[in-house]
Amino acid sequence: MSINFEESLVEIQKKFFEIYDECGKTFWKGCGSYLFNGQSYDYYDGMKEKQKLLFDLSKKHKSVLEIGTYMGHSSLIMLAANPTLKIVTIDIDPTYSTRSINYLSKNYPVADVKLLLGNSHEIIPTLSEKFDFFHIDGNHENSHVEKEIELCMKLSSSEIVTILFDDVGCCWPSIWHIQKNYRIVELIVPNCEWQNALVVFKK
């Protein structure tokens, strides 16, 4: 039976607040996520379309490499969509990521969720496993993101590379870099606040 996004929102929102409890009811003011705006820790439906895009993509894939964990909200959406998903998520700061991923691992025991702490440019070259989906939501400086794209391509399980970029307003030069150098198969930008963008291309 296919898992429905709207029906899953109840579960997602419940766990969203439980993650807050796990993190000592704190967050970085001004730093939001897929689920809240960074000003108050309340579910924000102005980003529902980008949430749904991440959710629907996660149902179609078996393994994801995620860059940028923060409070684990994007991982939560992916696991709600696909409770058997394999996620390797990278973050440079353990403040919230460690507690959030520990919580998600306990709540989705069938999934394989691993947090790696450090700089993505240093960690990704050490990985040997392949992934069929990439979620880039870390350092949004374009030279940094373009290097991450190159590194992720080497770990793609297919000649067709699927990358979801969050905060796409910061990442357009990186997407133009892909368009210039590779053949775009699919490009989706949902109509919502703080958009993400799906870019599928042939390497």
PyMOL CGO cylinders between C-alpha atoms (Angstrom):
from pymol import cmd
from pymol.cgo import CYLINDER

trace = [
    CYLINDER, 0.00, 0.00, 0.00, 1.40, 3.39, -1.02, 0.3, 1, 1, 1, 1, 1, 1,
    CYLINDER, 1.40, 3.39, -1.02, 2.13, 5.81, 1.80, 0.3, 1, 1, 1, 1, 1, 1,
    CYLINDER, 2.13, 5.81, 1.80, 0.25, 9.11, 1.39, 0.3, 1, 1, 1, 1, 1, 1,
    CYLINDER, 0.25, 9.11, 1.39, 1.94, 12.42, 2.24, 0.3, 1, 1, 1, 1, 1, 1,
    CYLINDER, 1.94, 12.42, 2.24, -1.12, 14.16, 3.68, 0.3, 1, 1, 1, 1, 1, 1,
    CYLINDER, -1.12, 14.16, 3.68, -1.94, 11.18, 5.89, 0.3, 1, 1, 1, 1, 1, 1,
    CYLINDER, -1.94, 11.18, 5.89, 1.69, 10.98, 7.03, 0.3, 1, 1, 1, 1, 1, 1,
    CYLINDER, 1.69, 10.98, 7.03, 1.75, 14.61, 8.17, 0.3, 1, 1, 1, 1, 1, 1,
    CYLINDER, 1.75, 14.61, 8.17, 0.19, 13.61, 11.49, 0.3, 1, 1, 1, 1, 1, 1,
    CYLINDER, 0.19, 13.61, 11.49, 3.10, 11.25, 12.18, 0.3, 1, 1, 1, 1, 1, 1,
    CYLINDER, 3.10, 11.25, 12.18, 5.66, 13.76, 10.88, 0.3, 1, 1, 1, 1, 1, 1,
    CYLINDER, 5.66, 13.76, 10.88, 4.37, 16.59, 13.05, 0.3, 1, 1, 1, 1, 1, 1,
    CYLINDER, 4.37, 16.59, 13.05, 4.24, 14.37, 16.15, 0.3, 1, 1, 1, 1, 1, 1,
    CYLINDER, 4.24, 14.37, 16.15, 7.87, 13.31, 15.68, 0.3, 1, 1, 1, 1, 1, 1,
    CYLINDER, 7.87, 13.31, 15.68, 8.85, 16.89, 14.78, 0.3, 1, 1, 1, 1, 1, 1,
    CYLINDER, 8.85, 16.89, 14.78, 7.90, 17.96, 18.32, 0.3, 1, 1, 1, 1, 1, 1,
    CYLINDER, 7.90, 17.96, 18.32, 9.45, 14.86, 19.88, 0.3, 1, 1, 1, 1, 1, 1,
    CYLINDER, 9.45, 14.86, 19.88, 12.75, 15.77, 18.21, 0.3, 1, 1, 1, 1, 1, 1,
    CYLINDER, 12.75, 15.77, 18.21, 12.44, 19.20, 19.84, 0.3, 1, 1, 1, 1, 1, 1,
    CYLINDER, 12.44, 19.20, 19.84, 12.11, 17.49, 23.22, 0.3, 1, 1, 1, 1, 1, 1,
    CYLINDER, 12.11, 17.49, 23.22, 15.16, 15.33, 22.46, 0.3, 1, 1, 1, 1, 1, 1,
    CYLINDER, 15.16, 15.33, 22.46, 17.11, 18.50, 21.67, 0.3, 1, 1, 1, 1, 1, 1,
    CYLINDER, 17.11, 18.50, 21.67, 16.28, 20.10, 25.00, 0.3, 1, 1, 1, 1, 1, 1,
    CYLINDER, 16.28, 20.10, 25.00, 13.56, 22.32, 23.50, 0.3, 1, 1, 1, 1, 1, 1,
    CYLINDER, 13.56, 22.32, 23.50, 16.18, 24.47, 21.78, 0.3, 1, 1, 1, 1, 1, 1,
    CYLINDER, 16.18, 24.47, 21.78, 17.15, 25.30, 18.19, 0.3, 1, 1, 1, 1, 1, 1,
    CYLINDER, 17.15, 25.30, 18.19, 19.34, 27.83, 16.41, 0.3, 1, 1, 1, 1, 1, 1,
    CYLINDER, 19.34, 27.83, 16.41, 17.26, 30.98, 16.11, 0.3, 1, 1, 1, 1, 1, 1,
    CYLINDER, 17.26, 30.98, 16.11, 17.08, 32.02, 12.48, 0.3, 1, 1, 1, 1, 1, 1,
    CYLINDER, 17.08, 32.02, 12.48, 18.01, 28.57, 11.20, 0.3, 1, 1, 1, 1, 1, 1,
    CYLINDER, 18.01, 28.57, 11.20, 14.93, 26.78, 9.90, 0.3, 1, 1, 1, 1, 1, 1,
    CYLINDER, 14.93, 26.78, 9.90, 14.36, 23.48, 8.14, 0.3, 1, 1, 1, 1, 1, 1,
    CYLINDER, 14.36, 23.48, 8.14, 11.85, 21.72, 5.92, 0.3, 1, 1, 1, 1, 1, 1,
    CYLINDER, 11.85, 21.72, 5.92, 9.34, 21.86, 8.76, 0.3, 1, 1, 1, 1, 1, 1,
    CYLINDER, 9.34, 21.86, 8.76, 9.70, 25.23, 10.49, 0.3, 1, 1, 1, 1, 1, 1,
    CYLINDER, 9.70, 25.23, 10.49, 10.75, 28.78, 9.67, 0.3, 1, 1, 1, 1, 1, 1,
    CYLINDER, 10.75, 28.78, 9.67, 13.54, 29.18, 12.21, 0.3, 1, 1, 1, 1, 1, 1,
    CYLINDER, 13.54, 29.18, 12.21, 11.74, 31.84, 14.21, 0.3, 1, 1, 1, 1, 1, 1,
    CYLINDER, 11.74, 31.84, 14.21, 9.47, 29.66, 16.34, 0.3, 1, 1, 1, 1, 1, 1,
    CYLINDER, 9.47, 29.66, 16.34, 9.42, 25.89, 16.64, 0.3, 1, 1, 1, 1, 1, 1,
    CYLINDER, 9.42, 25.89, 16.64, 6.02, 25.36, 15.01, 0.3, 1, 1, 1, 1, 1, 1,
    CYLINDER, 6.02, 25.36, 15.01, 5.17, 23.31, 11.93, 0.3, 1, 1, 1, 1, 1, 1,
    CYLINDER, 5.17, 23.31, 11.93, 5.09, 25.65, 8.91, 0.3, 1, 1, 1, 1, 1, 1,
    CYLINDER, 5.09, 25.65, 8.91, 2.84, 24.66, 6.03, 0.3, 1, 1, 1, 1, 1, 1,
    CYLINDER, 2.84, 24.66, 6.03, 4.16, 27.39, 3.71, 0.3, 1, 1, 1, 1, 1, 1,
    CYLINDER, 4.16, 27.39, 3.71, 6.77, 24.81, 2.70, 0.3, 1, 1, 1, 1, 1, 1,
    CYLINDER, 6.77, 24.81, 2.70, 4.36, 21.91, 2.23, 0.3, 1, 1, 1, 1, 1, 1,
    CYLINDER, 4.36, 21.91, 2.23, 5.04, 21.52, -1.50, 0.3, 1, 1, 1, 1, 1, 1,
    CYLINDER, 5.04, 21.52, -1.50, 8.78, 21.07, -0.96, 0.3, 1, 1, 1, 1, 1, 1,
    CYLINDER, 8.78, 21.07, -0.96, 8.06, 18.66, 1.88, 0.3, 1, 1, 1, 1, 1, 1,
    CYLINDER, 8.06, 18.66, 1.88, 5.88, 16.63, -0.47, 0.3, 1, 1, 1, 1, 1, 1,
    CYLINDER, 5.88, 16.63, -0.47, 8.55, 16.60, -3.19, 0.3, 1, 1, 1, 1, 1, 1,
    CYLINDER, 8.55, 16.60, -3.19, 11.10, 15.16, -0.74, 0.3, 1, 1, 1, 1, 1, 1,
    CYLINDER, 11.10, 15.16, -0.74, 8.51, 12.69, 0.56, 0.3, 1, 1, 1, 1, 1, 1,
    CYLINDER, 8.51, 12.69, 0.56, 7.53, 11.43, -2.90, 0.3, 1, 1, 1, 1, 1, 1,
    CYLINDER, 7.53, 11.43, -2.90, 11.15, 11.08, -4.01, 0.3, 1, 1, 1, 1, 1, 1,
    CYLINDER, 11.15, 11.08, -4.01, 11.99, 9.05, -0.92, 0.3, 1, 1, 1, 1, 1, 1,
    CYLINDER, 11.99, 9.05, -0.92, 9.28, 6.51, -1.73, 0.3, 1, 1, 1, 1, 1, 1,
    CYLINDER, 9.28, 6.51, -1.73, 10.98, 5.78, -5.07, 0.3, 1, 1, 1, 1, 1, 1,
    CYLINDER, 10.98, 5.78, -5.07, 14.52, 5.26, -3.80, 0.3, 1, 1, 1, 1, 1, 1,
    CYLINDER, 14.52, 5.26, -3.80, 16.41, 2.79, -1.64, 0.3, 1, 1, 1, 1, 1, 1,
    CYLINDER, 16.41, 2.79, -1.64, 19.44, 4.75, -0.46, 0.3, 1, 1, 1, 1, 1, 1,
    CYLINDER, 19.44, 4.75, -0.46, 20.19, 8.42, 0.06, 0.3, 1, 1, 1, 1, 1, 1,
    CYLINDER, 20.19, 8.42, 0.06, 23.29, 10.42, 0.85, 0.3, 1, 1, 1, 1, 1, 1,
    CYLINDER, 23.29, 10.42, 0.85, 22.28, 13.60, 2.63, 0.3, 1, 1, 1, 1, 1, 1,
    CYLINDER, 22.28, 13.60, 2.63, 24.57, 16.58, 3.21, 0.3, 1, 1, 1, 1, 1, 1,
    CYLINDER, 24.57, 16.58, 3.21, 23.33, 18.76, 6.08, 0.3, 1, 1, 1, 1, 1, 1,
    CYLINDER, 23.33, 18.76, 6.08, 21.45, 17.12, 8.95, 0.3, 1, 1, 1, 1, 1, 1,
    CYLINDER, 21.45, 17.12, 8.95, 20.69, 19.87, 11.50, 0.3, 1, 1, 1, 1, 1, 1,
    CYLINDER, 20.69, 19.87, 11.50, 17.67, 18.59, 13.51, 0.3, 1, 1, 1, 1, 1, 1,
    CYLINDER, 17.67, 18.59, 13.51, 16.95, 15.63, 11.25, 0.3, 1, 1, 1, 1, 1, 1,
    CYLINDER, 16.95, 15.63, 11.25, 13.72, 17.03, 9.82, 0.3, 1, 1, 1, 1, 1, 1,
    CYLINDER, 13.72, 17.03, 9.82, 14.47, 16.11, 6.21, 0.3, 1, 1, 1, 1, 1, 1,
    CYLINDER, 14.47, 16.11, 6.21, 15.51, 12.63, 7.35, 0.3, 1, 1, 1, 1, 1, 1,
    CYLINDER, 15.51, 12.63, 7.35, 12.22, 12.41, 9.25, 0.3, 1, 1, 1, 1, 1, 1,
    CYLINDER, 12.22, 12.41, 9.25, 10.23, 13.20, 6.10, 0.3, 1, 1, 1, 1, 1, 1,
    CYLINDER, 10.23, 13.20, 6.10, 12.20, 10.62, 4.12, 0.3, 1, 1, 1, 1, 1, 1,
    CYLINDER, 12.20, 10.62, 4.12, 11.71, 7.90, 6.74, 0.3, 1, 1, 1, 1, 1, 1,
    CYLINDER, 11.71, 7.90, 6.74, 8.00, 8.62, 7.07, 0.3, 1, 1, 1, 1, 1, 1,
    CYLINDER, 8.00, 8.62, 7.07, 7.77, 8.07, 3.32, 0.3, 1, 1, 1, 1, 1, 1,
    CYLINDER, 7.77, 8.07, 3.32, 10.02, 5.00, 3.26, 0.3, 1, 1, 1, 1, 1, 1,
    CYLINDER, 10.02, 5.00, 3.26, 10.59, 3.29, 6.64, 0.3, 1, 1, 1, 1, 1, 1,
    CYLINDER, 10.59, 3.29, 6.64, 13.11, 0.86, 5.07, 0.3, 1, 1, 1, 1, 1, 1,
    CYLINDER, 13.11, 0.86, 5.07, 15.28, 3.58, 3.53, 0.3, 1, 1, 1, 1, 1, 1,
    CYLINDER, 15.28, 3.58, 3.53, 19.06, 3.60, 3.94, 0.3, 1, 1, 1, 1, 1, 1,
    CYLINDER, 19.06, 3.60, 3.94, 20.27, 7.11, 4.88, 0.3, 1, 1, 1, 1, 1, 1,
    CYLINDER, 20.27, 7.11, 4.88, 23.82, 8.30, 5.34, 0.3, 1, 1, 1, 1, 1, 1,
    CYLINDER, 23.82, 8.30, 5.34, 23.63, 11.90, 6.55, 0.3, 1, 1, 1, 1, 1, 1,
    CYLINDER, 23.63, 11.90, 6.55, 26.60, 14.22, 7.00, 0.3, 1, 1, 1, 1, 1, 1,
    CYLINDER, 26.60, 14.22, 7.00, 26.81, 17.20, 9.32, 0.3, 1, 1, 1, 1, 1, 1,
    CYLINDER, 26.81, 17.20, 9.32, 29.69, 19.30, 10.54, 0.3, 1, 1, 1, 1, 1, 1,
    CYLINDER, 29.69, 19.30, 10.54, 28.11, 20.06, 13.94, 0.3, 1, 1, 1, 1, 1, 1,
    CYLINDER, 28.11, 20.06, 13.94, 26.90, 17.45, 16.47, 0.3, 1, 1, 1, 1, 1, 1,
    CYLINDER, 26.90, 17.45, 16.47, 24.84, 19.88, 18.58, 0.3, 1, 1, 1, 1, 1, 1,
    CYLINDER, 24.84, 19.88, 18.58, 21.44, 18.77, 17.28, 0.3, 1, 1, 1, 1, 1, 1,
    CYLINDER, 21.44, 18.77, 17.28, 22.28, 16.20, 14.62, 0.3, 1, 1, 1, 1, 1, 1,
    CYLINDER, 22.28, 16.20, 14.62, 23.48, 13.48, 17.01, 0.3, 1, 1, 1, 1, 1, 1,
    CYLINDER, 23.48, 13.48, 17.01, 20.42, 13.55, 19.25, 0.3, 1, 1, 1, 1, 1, 1,
    CYLINDER, 20.42, 13.55, 19.25, 18.03, 13.84, 16.30, 0.3, 1, 1, 1, 1, 1, 1,
    CYLINDER, 18.03, 13.84, 16.30, 19.49, 10.90, 14.37, 0.3, 1, 1, 1, 1, 1, 1,
    CYLINDER, 19.49, 10.90, 14.37, 19.63, 8.76, 17.53, 0.3, 1, 1, 1, 1, 1, 1,
    CYLINDER, 19.63, 8.76, 17.53, 15.92, 9.48, 17.98, 0.3, 1, 1, 1, 1, 1, 1,
    CYLINDER, 15.92, 9.48, 17.98, 15.08, 8.62, 14.36, 0.3, 1, 1, 1, 1, 1, 1,
    CYLINDER, 15.08, 8.62, 14.36, 17.10, 5.40, 14.48, 0.3, 1, 1, 1, 1, 1, 1,
    CYLINDER, 17.10, 5.40, 14.48, 15.08, 4.24, 17.48, 0.3, 1, 1, 1, 1, 1, 1,
    CYLINDER, 15.08, 4.24, 17.48, 11.76, 5.19, 15.90, 0.3, 1, 1, 1, 1, 1, 1,
    CYLINDER, 11.76, 5.19, 15.90, 12.48, 3.64, 12.50, 0.3, 1, 1, 1, 1, 1, 1,
    CYLINDER, 12.48, 3.64, 12.50, 14.31, 0.45, 13.50, 0.3, 1, 1, 1, 1, 1, 1,
    CYLINDER, 14.31, 0.45, 13.50, 13.97, -1.22, 10.08, 0.3, 1, 1, 1, 1, 1, 1,
    CYLINDER, 13.97, -1.22, 10.08, 15.74, 1.67, 8.36, 0.3, 1, 1, 1, 1, 1, 1,
    CYLINDER, 15.74, 1.67, 8.36, 19.51, 1.99, 8.20, 0.3, 1, 1, 1, 1, 1, 1,
    CYLINDER, 19.51, 1.99, 8.20, 20.32, 5.54, 9.37, 0.3, 1, 1, 1, 1, 1, 1,
    CYLINDER, 20.32, 5.54, 9.37, 23.92, 6.63, 9.90, 0.3, 1, 1, 1, 1, 1, 1,
    CYLINDER, 23.92, 6.63, 9.90, 25.27, 10.05, 10.88, 0.3, 1, 1, 1, 1, 1, 1,
    CYLINDER, 25.27, 10.05, 10.88, 28.80, 11.01, 9.87, 0.3, 1, 1, 1, 1, 1, 1,
    CYLINDER, 28.80, 11.01, 9.87, 30.29, 14.11, 11.51, 0.3, 1, 1, 1, 1, 1, 1,
    CYLINDER, 30.29, 14.11, 11.51, 32.69, 16.32, 9.59, 0.3, 1, 1, 1, 1, 1, 1,
    CYLINDER, 32.69, 16.32, 9.59, 33.22, 18.27, 6.38, 0.3, 1, 1, 1, 1, 1, 1,
    CYLINDER, 33.22, 18.27, 6.38, 31.41, 16.75, 3.39, 0.3, 1, 1, 1, 1, 1, 1,
    CYLINDER, 31.41, 16.75, 3.39, 34.43, 17.33, 1.13, 0.3, 1, 1, 1, 1, 1, 1,
    CYLINDER, 34.43, 17.33, 1.13, 36.53, 15.15, 3.43, 0.3, 1, 1, 1, 1, 1, 1,
    CYLINDER, 36.53, 15.15, 3.43, 33.92, 12.50, 4.29, 0.3, 1, 1, 1, 1, 1, 1,
    CYLINDER, 33.92, 12.50, 4.29, 32.38, 11.71, 0.90, 0.3, 1, 1, 1, 1, 1, 1,
    CYLINDER, 32.38, 11.71, 0.90, 35.66, 10.51, -0.70, 0.3, 1, 1, 1, 1, 1, 1,
    CYLINDER, 35.66, 10.51, -0.70, 35.99, 7.94, 2.11, 0.3, 1, 1, 1, 1, 1, 1,
    CYLINDER, 35.99, 7.94, 2.11, 32.64, 6.31, 1.27, 0.3, 1, 1, 1, 1, 1, 1,
    CYLINDER, 32.64, 6.31, 1.27, 32.54, 3.20, -0.89, 0.3, 1, 1, 1, 1, 1, 1,
    CYLINDER, 32.54, 3.20, -0.89, 28.80, 2.45, -1.03, 0.3, 1, 1, 1, 1, 1, 1,
    CYLINDER, 28.80, 2.45, -1.03, 26.60, 3.67, -3.87, 0.3, 1, 1, 1, 1, 1, 1,
    CYLINDER, 26.60, 3.67, -3.87, 23.42, 5.75, -3.58, 0.3, 1, 1, 1, 1, 1, 1,
    CYLINDER, 23.42, 5.75, -3.58, 20.46, 6.29, -5.88, 0.3, 1, 1, 1, 1, 1, 1,
    CYLINDER, 20.46, 6.29, -5.88, 19.41, 9.67, -4.43, 0.3, 1, 1, 1, 1, 1, 1,
    CYLINDER, 19.41, 9.67, -4.43, 21.28, 12.70, -3.04, 0.3, 1, 1, 1, 1, 1, 1,
    CYLINDER, 21.28, 12.70, -3.04, 19.98, 15.51, -0.85, 0.3, 1, 1, 1, 1, 1, 1,
    CYLINDER, 19.98, 15.51, -0.85, 22.24, 18.57, -0.65, 0.3, 1, 1, 1, 1, 1, 1,
    CYLINDER, 22.24, 18.57, -0.65, 21.41, 21.01, 2.14, 0.3, 1, 1, 1, 1, 1, 1,
    CYLINDER, 21.41, 21.01, 2.14, 24.65, 22.00, 3.84, 0.3, 1, 1, 1, 1, 1, 1,
    CYLINDER, 24.65, 22.00, 3.84, 27.00, 24.86, 3.04, 0.3, 1, 1, 1, 1, 1, 1,
    CYLINDER, 27.00, 24.86, 3.04, 25.23, 26.82, 0.29, 0.3, 1, 1, 1, 1, 1, 1,
    CYLINDER, 25.23, 26.82, 0.29, 28.34, 28.54, -1.10, 0.3, 1, 1, 1, 1, 1, 1,
    CYLINDER, 28.34, 28.54, -1.10, 28.29, 27.57, -4.76, 0.3, 1, 1, 1, 1, 1, 1,
    CYLINDER, 28.29, 27.57, -4.76, 31.93, 26.54, -5.07, 0.3, 1, 1, 1, 1, 1, 1,
    CYLINDER, 31.93, 26.54, -5.07, 31.34, 24.22, -2.11, 0.3, 1, 1, 1, 1, 1, 1,
    CYLINDER, 31.34, 24.22, -2.11, 28.12, 22.81, -3.62, 0.3, 1, 1, 1, 1, 1, 1,
    CYLINDER, 28.12, 22.81, -3.62, 29.74, 22.24, -7.03, 0.3, 1, 1, 1, 1, 1, 1,
    CYLINDER, 29.74, 22.24, -7.03, 32.44, 20.15, -5.38, 0.3, 1, 1, 1, 1, 1, 1,
    CYLINDER, 32.44, 20.15, -5.38, 29.73, 18.16, -3.57, 0.3, 1, 1, 1, 1, 1, 1,
    CYLINDER, 29.73, 18.16, -3.57, 28.02, 17.53, -6.90, 0.3, 1, 1, 1, 1, 1, 1,
    CYLINDER, 28.02, 17.53, -6.90, 31.23, 16.09, -8.35, 0.3, 1, 1, 1, 1, 1, 1,
    CYLINDER, 31.23, 16.09, -8.35, 31.77, 13.89, -5.30, 0.3, 1, 1, 1, 1, 1, 1,
    CYLINDER, 31.77, 13.89, -5.30, 28.17, 12.65, -5.30, 0.3, 1, 1, 1, 1, 1, 1,
    CYLINDER, 28.17, 12.65, -5.30, 28.33, 11.74, -8.97, 0.3, 1, 1, 1, 1, 1, 1,
    CYLINDER, 28.33, 11.74, -8.97, 31.10, 9.26, -8.20, 0.3, 1, 1, 1, 1, 1, 1,
    CYLINDER, 31.10, 9.26, -8.20, 28.82, 7.51, -5.69, 0.3, 1, 1, 1, 1, 1, 1,
    CYLINDER, 28.82, 7.51, -5.69, 25.74, 7.38, -7.90, 0.3, 1, 1, 1, 1, 1, 1,
    CYLINDER, 25.74, 7.38, -7.90, 24.49, 3.84, -8.49, 0.3, 1, 1, 1, 1, 1, 1,
    CYLINDER, 24.49, 3.84, -8.49, 23.30, 4.88, -11.95, 0.3, 1, 1, 1, 1, 1, 1,
    CYLINDER, 23.30, 4.88, -11.95, 24.39, 6.96, -14.93, 0.3, 1, 1, 1, 1, 1, 1,
    CYLINDER, 24.39, 6.96, -14.93, 21.29, 9.01, -14.14, 0.3, 1, 1, 1, 1, 1, 1,
    CYLINDER, 21.29, 9.01, -14.14, 22.04, 11.17, -11.08, 0.3, 1, 1, 1, 1, 1, 1,
    CYLINDER, 22.04, 11.17, -11.08, 19.18, 12.38, -8.87, 0.3, 1, 1, 1, 1, 1, 1,
    CYLINDER, 19.18, 12.38, -8.87, 19.92, 15.36, -6.62, 0.3, 1, 1, 1, 1, 1, 1,
    CYLINDER, 19.92, 15.36, -6.62, 17.51, 17.43, -4.55, 0.3, 1, 1, 1, 1, 1, 1,
    CYLINDER, 17.51, 17.43, -4.55, 18.92, 20.83, -3.60, 0.3, 1, 1, 1, 1, 1, 1,
    CYLINDER, 18.92, 20.83, -3.60, 17.35, 22.68, -0.69, 0.3, 1, 1, 1, 1, 1, 1,
    CYLINDER, 17.35, 22.68, -0.69, 17.27, 26.49, -0.43, 0.3, 1, 1, 1, 1, 1, 1,
    CYLINDER, 17.27, 26.49, -0.43, 17.56, 26.65, -4.18, 0.3, 1, 1, 1, 1, 1, 1,
    CYLINDER, 17.56, 26.65, -4.18, 17.65, 30.45, -4.15, 0.3, 1, 1, 1, 1, 1, 1,
    CYLINDER, 17.65, 30.45, -4.15, 21.27, 30.09, -3.04, 0.3, 1, 1, 1, 1, 1, 1,
    CYLINDER, 21.27, 30.09, -3.04, 22.09, 27.23, -5.41, 0.3, 1, 1, 1, 1, 1, 1,
    CYLINDER, 22.09, 27.23, -5.41, 21.08, 28.36, -8.89, 0.3, 1, 1, 1, 1, 1, 1,
    CYLINDER, 21.08, 28.36, -8.89, 24.69, 28.86, -10.08, 0.3, 1, 1, 1, 1, 1, 1,
    CYLINDER, 24.69, 28.86, -10.08, 25.37, 25.23, -9.11, 0.3, 1, 1, 1, 1, 1, 1,
    CYLINDER, 25.37, 25.23, -9.11, 22.33, 24.07, -11.08, 0.3, 1, 1, 1, 1, 1, 1,
    CYLINDER, 22.33, 24.07, -11.08, 23.41, 26.18, -14.07, 0.3, 1, 1, 1, 1, 1, 1,
    CYLINDER, 23.41, 26.18, -14.07, 26.79, 24.44, -13.77, 0.3, 1, 1, 1, 1, 1, 1,
    CYLINDER, 26.79, 24.44, -13.77, 25.00, 21.08, -14.19, 0.3, 1, 1, 1, 1, 1, 1,
    CYLINDER, 25.00, 21.08, -14.19, 22.98, 22.40, -17.13, 0.3, 1, 1, 1, 1, 1, 1,
    CYLINDER, 22.98, 22.40, -17.13, 26.15, 23.60, -18.84, 0.3, 1, 1, 1, 1, 1, 1,
    CYLINDER, 26.15, 23.60, -18.84, 28.07, 20.35, -18.43, 0.3, 1, 1, 1, 1, 1, 1,
    CYLINDER, 28.07, 20.35, -18.43, 25.47, 17.55, -18.42, 0.3, 1, 1, 1, 1, 1, 1,
    CYLINDER, 25.47, 17.55, -18.42, 22.14, 16.62, -19.98, 0.3, 1, 1, 1, 1, 1, 1,
    CYLINDER, 22.14, 16.62, -19.98, 19.24, 17.49, -17.70, 0.3, 1, 1, 1, 1, 1, 1,
    CYLINDER, 19.24, 17.49, -17.70, 16.58, 14.77, -17.65, 0.3, 1, 1, 1, 1, 1, 1,
    CYLINDER, 16.58, 14.77, -17.65, 14.21, 16.42, -15.19, 0.3, 1, 1, 1, 1, 1, 1,
    CYLINDER, 14.21, 16.42, -15.19, 14.02, 19.72, -13.30, 0.3, 1, 1, 1, 1, 1, 1,
    CYLINDER, 14.02, 19.72, -13.30, 11.28, 20.39, -10.73, 0.3, 1, 1, 1, 1, 1, 1,
    CYLINDER, 11.28, 20.39, -10.73, 10.96, 23.49, -8.55, 0.3, 1, 1, 1, 1, 1, 1,
    CYLINDER, 10.96, 23.49, -8.55, 7.84, 23.45, -6.34, 0.3, 1, 1, 1, 1, 1, 1,
    CYLINDER, 7.84, 23.45, -6.34, 5.75, 26.58, -5.88, 0.3, 1, 1, 1, 1, 1, 1,
    CYLINDER, 5.75, 26.58, -5.88, 6.27, 27.36, -2.19, 0.3, 1, 1, 1, 1, 1, 1,
    CYLINDER, 6.27, 27.36, -2.19, 8.39, 29.37, 0.21, 0.3, 1, 1, 1, 1, 1, 1,
    CYLINDER, 8.39, 29.37, 0.21, 12.14, 28.59, 0.53, 0.3, 1, 1, 1, 1, 1, 1,
    CYLINDER, 12.14, 28.59, 0.53, 11.99, 26.29, -2.47, 0.3, 1, 1, 1, 1, 1, 1,
    CYLINDER, 11.99, 26.29, -2.47, 14.01, 23.19, -3.13, 0.3, 1, 1, 1, 1, 1, 1,
    CYLINDER, 14.01, 23.19, -3.13, 14.78, 21.88, -6.62, 0.3, 1, 1, 1, 1, 1, 1,
    CYLINDER, 14.78, 21.88, -6.62, 15.01, 18.40, -8.06, 0.3, 1, 1, 1, 1, 1, 1,
    CYLINDER, 15.01, 18.40, -8.06, 17.67, 18.00, -10.74, 0.3, 1, 1, 1, 1, 1, 1,
    CYLINDER, 17.67, 18.00, -10.74, 17.99, 14.68, -12.56, 0.3, 1, 1, 1, 1, 1, 1,
    CYLINDER, 17.99, 14.68, -12.56, 20.81, 14.49, -15.09, 0.3, 1, 1, 1, 1, 1, 1,
    CYLINDER, 20.81, 14.49, -15.09, 22.94, 12.05, -17.07, 0.3, 1, 1, 1, 1, 1, 1,
    CYLINDER, 22.94, 12.05, -17.07, 26.59, 12.04, -16.05, 0.3, 1, 1, 1, 1, 1, 1,
]
cmd.load_cgo(trace, "trace")
